[in-house]
């Protein structure tokens, strides 16, 4: 069997999609899996042993470009794929496998995809978690009636990104990093918007406490997060700042994957790096504001998910519609520190902890 996957365009979704590839390999051990995705996804896909080839999507995210999609689809006909899985929900994402003349084209009912997909799945909302929606596509439609058909989240294959120890050491040397102190990663950014971003002062309080306990802090993120990470470092006491290293905007994605793999614990907003940290085997403390762990939890062995229980969350908005952002402001640093401590004491136990809006 030869599969073509039309991959998602977000870091976290791409990481979670590995569970589908693993499932396909379990069903078809000799299958070839190629993934069509944006160029920035290549470092992630190269760390997935199930993926044969990452094919660069030459069209920009959101760019319809009918003629470009037709040309790309026709160029893939020579690959003779047996089956395509279309993970995004848009009609344009289903055009390429249709033009490629792939016999079976599977995906969820979405934006007017009748005909473009000939194995159309009717109700993705019957599956609670995003990763379930990906994995369910690997099974016949008549067997996939809802989450119970998959046997629960714990029975699904977890994403596992390979860490390259040689490249990890090279990255540590490049950024003058050492492992002389236990490493905790902090990921204070979120592409989705400010309603996912725990306040800088709270991250700084966690960094301060961990540095006092003898840890070092590595701050991860994109170039957009550089100012935020620098602000967090500045809020840490002067005598502890040598233990805080700002990596945001400095690393490539592949370097971030390997350096996250050197952290024993990562504290992160609900973001793509949260899913990367989970997939490289870190203990993860995941912070939820406007979103919910009941949809995209980190798929790691040792996880604590922290959030407040105020009435207005989760609203799934990019910005707080009430302007107070209490779902994050009232989530206190001590709760995150307690979650880190809890993971250290009971590393095999997942936890979902919450604080009332009055905390």
N, C-alpha and C positions, 0 to 999 in steps of 0.2 A: 504493500500500500504506500502511496505517496500523498502526503497531505500538504495543503497550503493553508496557513492561518493568516487571516487579515487581522493584525494585532491592534491593540488599543494604543492610545497616544499619551497616556499618563504613566509616570514611573510606577506608582503603586499598582495600577491595573495590570501593567506589563508583568510585574513580579507575580501577582496573583494568577495570571494566566498560565504560569508554569504548571499549576495543578492539572490543567487540561492536558498539557503535553505529556505529563507523567502518566495520566490515565490512558491516553492513546497508546503510549509505549507499553503499558501493562497489557493492553488488549491486542496490540500488534507489535511484538518485540522487534521485528525487522523493518518496521515502517520508517520512512523518511519524512521528517517534519521540517518544512521551511516556513519562515515567518516574515511576512511583509509588514514593515513598520518604519517609523521615522528614523533617520540616521542616528539620532542621539540614543536610541534604544539598543544599538548594536552591542555596547559593552555589557548590558544586562543579558542579552540573548546569548552572547558568547560564553557566559558563565553558567548556562543551562545545558547540561550534557544531552538532554533530549532533542535539542535543536540542531539540525544539520546545517542550516544556512540562514542568516539574516539578510533579507532582500530589502535594500533601501527604498523607501517610498519617496519618489522624487517630487511629489506634489505636497504643498503645504497643508497643515491642518486647517480644515474649514474651506479649502479650495475645491470647488466642485469640478471644474475643468473636465467636461465630458469627453472632449477629444483626447486629452492627455490620459484619461483613465481607459479609454478604448485602446489607445496605442500600447499602454502598459499591459493591459489584459491580453491583447493579441501577441505581445512579445513573450508571454508566459505559456502559450499553447504548446510550444516545443518541449516543455517540461513534463507534459502528460500527467498532470495531477489527477488522482482518483477522486479526491474529496476536498472541499474547501469549508473552513469554519470562519464565519464572519463575526468577530467579537463586538465591534462598535454597532450602534443601533441605527446609523444613518443609511439612507438609500444609496448615497454615493459610494459607501464602503462596499456595497454588494455588487457594484458595477464591474469591478475588475475580475472576479472569478467568473462572472457571467460572460464577459468578453473573452476570457481564457478558455471557454467551452469546457469547464470542469463539470463532470457529470452530476455530482451530488454537491449541493451548496446549502449548508446548514447555518441557521442563525435564529435569533429571537425575532418575533413579530415587532416591527418598528416602522419607521418612516416610509410607508408605501413601498414595501419590498416584495410584494406579490409578483411572482414570475422570476424576479431576480434570484430569489431563494426558492428552491424546490423542496427543501426539508425545513419548513417554517415552523418554529416552535411557538405555541400560542400565548403562554402566560408566564413570563419570567417572574412575576410577583409571587408565584407559588413557591419560590425559593427565596429564603430570607437573606442569605449572604451572597455577595457578589461572586465569591469563589465557587459557590454552589451553582450559580448560573453558568459559569464557564464549564465546570465539570459535567453538568447535566447534558451538555451538547454532545458529549462523547457516547451517550447511550441512546437507544431507540426511543422515539417520541412516546410510544405507548407505555413505556416503563417509567417515564419521568413525570409523575403526577404532582410532585412537591418535594420539599426538603426531606421528608421521612423516607422517600425512595432511595436517598443516598446514604441513609443511616447516620446522619448527624455530622457536624463539622469535624469532630474528632476522628472520623473514619476516612476523611479525604486526605490525599497526599499533600503534604506541606511544600511550599516553595523552598528550594535549597540551592542558593547560589554558591558556586565554587569560589573559594578564596585562594588566590595565588600567593603562596608564602614568599616567593622570591620578589614578586612585584610589591608585596606588602612591605618588605624590608627596604626596597628601593624607595618607596614613597615615604617611609619614615625617615630615611636618610635625607631625602630631598627637602623635607620640611623640618629637619632638625628635631625629630621626635624620638623619644626613648620609651622603654617599657619599665623604667626604674620605679615607677609608682603605678598602682592599679589604675586603669583607664576607664573613665565614664564619658560617653559621648552625649552631647546635647544637640538636639535638632530643633531650633526655635522658629524655623520658617514654615510656610505653607502656601503653595501656589494658589489654593482655592480662594483665600482671602483672609482678612483680619479676624473673622469670627472663628477661625481655627487656631489663632495664635495666642498662646499663653503669654501674659505680660513679661517683658524683659526683666522687671524687678523681681518677679517670682523665680525666673530661671537663675538670676544672679544670686538669690538667697539659697537656692539649691546648690549652686556652684560653690558658694562660700562655705556652706556646711560640709560639703564633700571634701573640699580642699583642707579644711581643718581636721578632717578624719584621715588625711594622708593620701587622698586620691589626686590624680591629675584630670583635667577637663579638656576634652577636644570638642570644639564648636563647629558643627557641620552645616552646610547649606550652599545655596547658589550665590552668585554675585549680588542678587537682590537682597540677600540676607546679611551681607557683610556689615552694614551699619548697625544692624540689630545685634549681631554677635560682638562687634566692637563695644557697643554700649553695655552689653552684659559683662564683658571683661572689666570695663571701667568701674562698674558697680561693685566689683569684688575688692576686698581690702588690698591696699598697695603691697603688703608683704606676702600676699598669696597669689598675686597676678602672674608670677613666673610659672605657676602650676596650671595656668589657663592658656590654651593654644587655639587661636582663631584660624580655622581652615576654610571657612565659607568663602566661596569665590576663588579659592586658590587651587583646588583639586579638580581634576577631571572626574567624570562619573566613575570610571574604572578605579581610580585611586581612592575615591570615597568608599566604594564597595570593599576594597581590601583594608582600608583603615578602620572602617566600621567593624570589620572582622577581628580587629585587635582589641576592641572594647569588650569588657565583660558585661557591661550594662549600658543601655542607651535610653535616655529620656527624650521623648519626641512628641510633637503635635501629631495629629492625624494627617500624615503626609506620605509622600513617596518614600522618603528616607526611613520612615518608620517601618515600612514593608521590607525595604532592603535590609535594615538591621535585623528584623525577624528572620529573614531568609539566610543570613550569614551566621545564625546561631547565637545571637546576643540574647541576654535577658532584656526584656523591653518593658518600660513603663510608658504607656500610651495615654496622652492627654486629649480628652474630647471636650470641645466647646459646643459649637452649633451642630455638630454631626454626632453619630452614634456608633458605638462598637457592635450594635446589632445588625450592621450592614457590612462594614469593612474592618473587622478586627485584625490586629497583627497575628499572623499565622505562625507563631513560635511556640516552642516547648514551654518556656517560662515567661509568662506575661502577667502584668497587672494593668488594668484599664481604669483610669481615674476620671471622674467627672463630678459635677454638682448635680443636684436633683431639683433645681428650680423649675417652676411650672412651664416656662417658655422654651425649654430645651428638650429635645433637639428640634431646631427650626430649619436646619439645613440651608441657612442663608449665608451668603458671603460676608455680609456686614450685619451687625446687630440691628434689627428693625426697631428696637426700643431704645437704642443708643447707649445703654448702660453696660453691655457686655458682661453682665454679672455671672454668666455661665463660666467665664474664665477668670474674671477679677476675684471672685469669691472662692475660687479653688486655691487653697492656701499651700505654700511650699511644704509645710510639715506633712501634708497628706502624701505628697510625692516622695518625700524622704522616708516616710513610713512604708510606702509601697516598695521602695528600693530595699529597705531593710527586710521586709517580708519576703522578697524574692531571694535574698541571701540566705535567710533562715530555711525557707521551704521552696527550693528551686524547681521542684516538679509540680508545684501547685499553681494553676492559673487563678487570677482573682479579678473581680470587677468591683471596685470600691467607689463609693460616692460620698459626697458631702452635701448637706442641706444648703439651701440658698442663704441661710443665716450664718454660715460658718465664717 
